[in-house]
Amino acid sequence: MSTSVKSASPPPGIEDPPAAVARPAPRSGWRRALRRDWQLYSLAVLPLLFFLVFRYLPMIGNVIAFRRFEPGGSMFGEDWVGLRYVRMFLSDPTFWQVFRNTLWLGGLTLVFCFPIPIVLALLLNEVRRRSLKRFVQSVSYLPHFLSIVIVAGLTLQMLATDGPVNHALGRLGHDEVRFIQEPGWFRTIYVGSEIWQTAGWGTILYLAALTTIDEDLYEAARIDGANRWRQIWHVTLPGIRPTMITLLILNVGTFMAVGFEKVLLLYNPLTYPTADVISTYVYRAGVESNSFSYAAAIGLFEAVIGLVLITTANTLSRRTVGTSLW
């Protein structure tokens, strides 16, 4: 007994659906955008070349951290030595002292230099007299435009044994203090000069972020009975939170890269116990002692720690507050 299978046919009065017509794939979106706005994209050529030549190509030189490099020899080292230089600096007590100094200076710089621009921006935002606001902004921005050499020179002159600070202490009946020669004062001097130089400039981004906050939010807060402090806490700070998180992540990423130039200009052999950081130690080991492979291994170790820090900070920020760089 056989059963015939008939193909299902549409009910009477309903036509067969038309066959799908193959359409040409749309042109790639980035190509169309590049063709339309090529003048704007051309502005990015020079910055990209800068990063390529001065940031990415030099990374090839990190190979000498695993090879024995001799001045005048091969650019990428003579012999493969593996992790020899890594084991050398990990077993060097001087390196761990330098590592602790870097953590101290990086931590103090982050704790004091990050929130001060936020506070200064909030204070300037409350100033109603435009002339006073512009004057304070100009005075606070000015140190940023001074070179690090000038800032270090001013700091050394002010804190010298015969400088203005010690003269003032002498008039108050105190003995002179050797600020520049005593290791215990270096961290205070460095962080204080960093605050003076960068606090005003750091307020620019926060003041720009404050202008994007809707005034209706402040009006609604006033109707609900919120005073100025509660408006700042519930309206202003949440409004600039994305900017705060972005800058915090960037600062955490440069946590280990404590300012090389300023430390190099301010420190001396007497203050090495508290002033010597990884960047200055790498400079002395590589440039002054010609131990380029050893210095490259330490520099690579510092870069890896920075990468781990910025990746961790970005992940924590994305999971906790929903704001991140990527």
C-alpha positions as CSV (number, residue, x, y, z in Angstrom):
1,M,0.0,0.0,0.0
2,S,1.6,3.2,-1.1
3,T,0.9,6.7,0.1
4,S,1.4,9.6,-2.3
5,V,2.9,12.7,-0.8
6,K,1.7,15.9,-2.3
7,S,3.5,19.2,-2.0
8,A,1.7,21.8,0.0
9,S,0.1,24.5,-2.2
10,P,-1.1,27.9,-1.1
11,P,-4.9,28.4,-0.6
12,P,-6.9,29.6,-3.6
13,G,-6.6,33.3,-4.2
14,I,-3.2,33.7,-2.6
15,E,-0.3,34.0,-5.0
16,D,3.1,32.5,-4.3
17,P,5.5,34.8,-2.5
18,P,8.0,36.4,-4.8
19,A,11.5,35.0,-4.8
20,A,14.1,36.9,-2.8
21,V,15.9,39.3,-5.0
22,A,19.6,39.4,-4.4
23,R,20.7,43.0,-3.6
24,P,24.3,44.2,-4.0
25,A,26.1,44.5,-0.7
26,P,26.2,48.1,0.6
27,R,29.5,49.9,0.4
28,S,31.6,49.7,3.5
29,G,30.6,52.4,6.0
30,W,34.1,53.5,6.9
31,R,35.1,53.9,3.2
32,R,32.0,56.0,2.5
33,A,32.8,58.2,5.6
34,L,36.5,58.5,4.6
35,R,35.5,59.6,1.1
36,R,33.0,62.1,2.4
37,D,35.2,63.6,5.2
38,W,38.7,63.0,4.0
39,Q,39.7,66.6,4.9
40,L,38.9,65.9,8.6
41,Y,40.6,62.5,8.6
42,S,43.8,64.1,7.0
43,L,44.3,66.1,10.2
44,A,45.0,62.8,12.0
45,V,47.9,61.8,9.8
46,L,50.6,63.8,11.6
47,P,49.5,62.7,15.1
48,L,49.4,59.0,13.9
49,L,52.8,59.3,12.4
50,F,54.1,60.8,15.7
51,F,52.8,57.9,17.7
52,L,54.1,55.4,15.1
53,V,57.6,56.8,15.0
54,F,58.1,57.8,18.6
55,R,55.9,55.4,20.5
56,Y,55.4,52.1,18.6
57,L,58.5,51.6,16.6
58,P,60.8,52.1,19.7
59,M,59.0,49.1,21.3
60,I,61.0,46.9,19.0
61,G,64.1,47.8,21.1
62,N,62.6,46.0,24.1
63,V,64.1,42.9,22.6
64,I,67.4,43.8,24.2
65,A,65.9,43.1,27.6
66,F,66.3,39.4,26.6
67,R,69.6,39.8,24.7
68,R,73.1,40.9,25.6
69,F,73.6,44.3,24.1
70,E,77.0,46.0,23.7
71,P,77.5,49.6,22.5
72,G,78.7,49.5,18.9
73,G,77.4,46.0,18.2
74,S,74.2,44.8,16.8
75,M,71.1,47.1,17.3
76,F,69.1,44.1,18.7
77,G,71.9,42.6,20.9
78,E,74.5,40.0,20.4
79,D,73.4,36.8,22.2
80,W,70.1,35.6,23.6
81,V,70.2,35.4,27.4
82,G,66.5,34.9,28.2
83,L,65.4,36.2,31.6
84,R,68.9,36.8,33.0
85,Y,68.4,40.6,33.4
86,V,65.0,40.1,34.8
87,R,66.4,37.8,37.5
88,M,69.2,40.3,38.1
89,F,67.0,43.3,39.0
90,L,64.5,41.1,40.9
91,S,67.3,40.0,43.2
92,D,68.8,43.5,43.5
93,P,68.0,45.2,46.9
94,T,68.5,48.6,45.3
95,F,65.8,48.0,42.8
96,W,63.2,47.2,45.5
97,Q,64.1,50.3,47.3
98,V,63.6,52.3,44.1
99,F,60.3,50.4,43.5
100,R,59.0,51.4,47.0
101,N,60.0,55.0,46.4
102,T,58.1,54.9,43.1
103,L,55.0,53.6,44.8
104,W,55.2,56.2,47.5
105,L,55.6,59.1,45.1
106,G,53.0,57.8,42.7
107,G,50.5,57.2,45.4
108,L,51.0,60.6,47.0
109,T,50.7,62.3,43.7
110,L,47.5,60.5,42.9
111,V,45.9,61.1,46.3
112,F,46.7,64.9,46.4
113,C,46.9,66.0,42.7
114,F,43.8,64.2,41.5
115,P,41.1,65.6,43.8
116,I,42.5,69.2,44.1
117,P,41.5,70.2,40.5
118,I,38.0,68.9,41.1
119,V,37.7,71.0,44.3
120,L,39.2,74.1,42.6
121,A,36.7,73.7,39.7
122,L,33.8,73.4,42.0
123,L,34.9,76.5,43.9
124,L,35.4,78.5,40.7
125,N,32.0,77.4,39.5
126,E,30.4,79.0,42.6
127,V,32.1,82.4,42.0
128,R,29.6,84.9,40.6
129,R,32.0,87.8,39.8
130,R,33.4,87.1,36.4
131,S,36.4,89.4,36.9
132,L,37.4,87.5,40.1
133,K,36.8,84.2,38.4
134,R,39.0,85.1,35.4
135,F,41.8,86.4,37.6
136,V,41.9,83.2,39.7
137,Q,41.8,81.1,36.6
138,S,44.7,83.0,35.0
139,V,46.8,82.8,38.2
140,S,46.2,79.1,38.7
141,Y,46.8,78.3,35.0
142,L,50.1,80.2,34.8
143,P,52.4,77.6,36.4
144,H,51.5,75.0,33.8
145,F,53.2,77.0,31.1
146,L,56.5,77.1,32.9
147,S,59.0,74.5,31.9
148,I,59.9,71.9,34.4
149,V,63.5,73.3,34.5
150,I,62.1,76.7,35.7
151,V,59.8,75.0,38.3
152,A,62.7,73.0,39.7
153,G,64.9,76.0,39.7
154,L,62.4,78.1,41.6
155,T,61.8,75.3,44.1
156,L,65.6,74.9,44.7
157,Q,66.1,78.6,45.1
158,M,63.1,79.0,47.5
159,L,64.1,76.1,49.7
160,A,67.9,76.7,49.7
161,T,69.6,77.2,53.1
162,D,69.9,80.9,52.3
163,G,66.6,81.1,50.5
164,P,63.4,83.0,51.3
165,V,61.8,80.1,53.3
166,N,64.7,79.7,55.6
167,H,64.9,83.5,56.0
168,A,61.3,83.5,57.1
169,L,61.9,80.7,59.5
170,G,64.9,82.6,61.0
171,R,62.7,85.6,61.6
172,L,60.3,83.4,63.4
173,G,63.0,82.1,65.7
174,H,63.5,78.7,64.0
175,D,66.7,77.1,62.9
176,E,67.3,76.8,59.2
177,V,66.1,73.6,57.6
178,R,68.1,71.8,54.9
179,F,65.1,71.0,52.7
180,I,67.1,70.0,49.6
181,Q,69.6,67.8,51.4
182,E,67.3,65.9,53.8
183,P,65.6,62.8,52.3
184,G,62.6,63.2,54.6
185,W,61.6,66.4,52.9
186,F,61.8,65.3,49.2
187,R,58.3,63.7,48.9
188,T,56.7,66.8,50.4
189,I,58.7,69.1,48.1
190,Y,57.9,67.0,45.0
191,V,54.1,66.6,45.6
192,G,53.8,70.3,46.6
193,S,55.5,71.5,43.4
194,E,53.4,69.1,41.4
195,I,50.2,70.5,42.9
196,W,51.3,74.1,42.3
197,Q,52.1,73.4,38.7
198,T,49.2,71.2,37.6
199,A,46.2,72.0,39.8
200,G,45.0,75.0,37.8
201,W,45.4,73.4,34.4
202,G,43.6,70.3,35.6
203,T,40.4,72.4,36.3
204,I,39.9,73.2,32.6
205,L,38.3,69.8,31.7
206,Y,36.1,69.9,34.8
207,L,35.0,73.5,34.1
208,A,34.1,72.4,30.6
209,A,32.2,69.4,32.0
210,L,30.3,71.6,34.4
211,T,28.9,73.7,31.5
212,T,27.1,70.6,30.1
213,I,25.0,70.1,33.2
214,D,21.3,71.0,32.6
215,E,20.3,74.0,34.7
216,D,16.8,72.5,35.1
217,L,18.4,69.9,37.4
218,Y,19.6,72.6,39.8
219,E,16.1,74.3,39.6
220,A,14.4,71.0,40.5
221,A,16.9,70.5,43.4
222,R,16.1,74.0,44.7
223,I,12.4,73.3,44.5
224,D,13.0,70.1,46.6
225,G,14.7,72.2,49.2
226,A,18.3,71.2,48.5
227,N,21.0,73.7,49.6
228,R,24.2,74.4,47.7
229,W,26.1,71.5,49.2
230,R,23.4,69.1,48.4
231,Q,23.1,70.4,44.9
232,I,26.9,69.9,44.4
233,W,26.6,66.4,45.9
234,H,23.5,65.2,44.0
235,V,23.7,67.2,40.7
236,T,27.2,68.6,40.1
237,L,29.4,65.6,41.0
238,P,27.2,63.1,39.1
239,G,27.3,65.4,36.1
240,I,31.1,65.4,35.9
241,R,31.5,61.8,37.0
242,P,32.4,60.5,33.5
243,T,35.2,63.0,33.2
244,M,36.4,62.2,36.7
245,I,36.5,58.5,36.0
246,T,38.3,58.9,32.7
247,L,41.0,61.1,34.2
248,L,41.3,58.8,37.2
249,I,41.9,55.8,34.9
250,L,44.6,57.7,32.9
251,N,46.3,58.8,36.2
252,V,46.3,55.2,37.4
253,G,47.9,54.1,34.1
254,T,50.7,56.5,34.7
255,F,51.0,55.6,38.4
256,M,54.5,54.1,38.0
257,A,55.7,56.7,35.5
258,V,56.5,59.3,38.2
259,G,57.8,62.5,36.6
260,F,61.4,61.7,35.5
261,E,62.5,65.2,34.6
262,K,61.4,66.9,37.9
263,V,62.8,64.1,40.1
264,L,66.1,64.2,38.1
265,L,66.3,68.0,38.6
266,L,65.4,68.0,42.3
267,Y,67.2,65.1,43.8
268,N,70.8,64.5,44.7
269,P,72.8,61.6,46.1
270,L,71.8,62.6,49.7
271,T,68.1,62.2,48.9
272,Y,68.4,58.9,46.9
273,P,66.9,56.9,49.8
274,T,63.5,58.6,49.2
275,A,63.9,60.3,45.8
276,D,65.3,57.7,43.5
277,V,62.5,56.2,41.4
278,I,62.4,53.6,38.6
279,S,62.8,56.1,35.8
280,T,65.9,57.8,37.3
281,Y,67.4,54.4,38.2
282,V,66.9,53.2,34.6
283,Y,68.6,56.4,33.4
284,R,71.6,55.9,35.6
285,A,71.8,52.2,34.8
286,G,71.4,52.6,31.1
287,V,72.9,55.9,30.1
288,E,75.6,56.5,32.8
289,S,76.6,52.9,33.4
290,N,76.1,51.6,29.8
291,S,74.0,48.6,31.1
292,F,71.4,49.0,28.4
293,S,69.9,45.5,28.5
294,Y,69.5,45.7,32.3
295,A,67.8,49.1,32.0
296,A,65.6,47.8,29.2
297,A,64.4,44.9,31.4
298,I,63.5,47.3,34.2
299,G,61.7,49.6,31.9
300,L,59.8,46.8,30.4
301,F,58.8,45.6,33.8
302,E,57.5,49.1,34.6
303,A,55.5,49.2,31.4
304,V,53.9,45.9,32.1
305,I,52.8,47.1,35.6
306,G,51.3,50.2,34.1
307,L,49.4,48.2,31.5
308,V,48.0,45.9,34.3
309,L,47.0,48.9,36.4
310,I,45.2,50.8,33.6
311,T,43.4,47.6,32.4
312,T,42.3,46.7,36.0
313,A,41.1,50.3,36.7
314,N,39.2,50.3,33.4
315,T,37.5,47.0,34.2
316,L,36.6,48.0,37.8
317,S,35.2,51.3,36.6
318,R,33.1,49.6,33.9
319,R,31.6,47.1,36.3
320,T,31.0,49.5,39.2
321,V,30.0,52.9,37.8
322,G,29.4,51.9,34.1
323,T,32.0,54.4,32.7
324,S,35.2,53.3,31.1
325,L,37.7,54.2,28.4
326,W,36.9,51.1,26.3
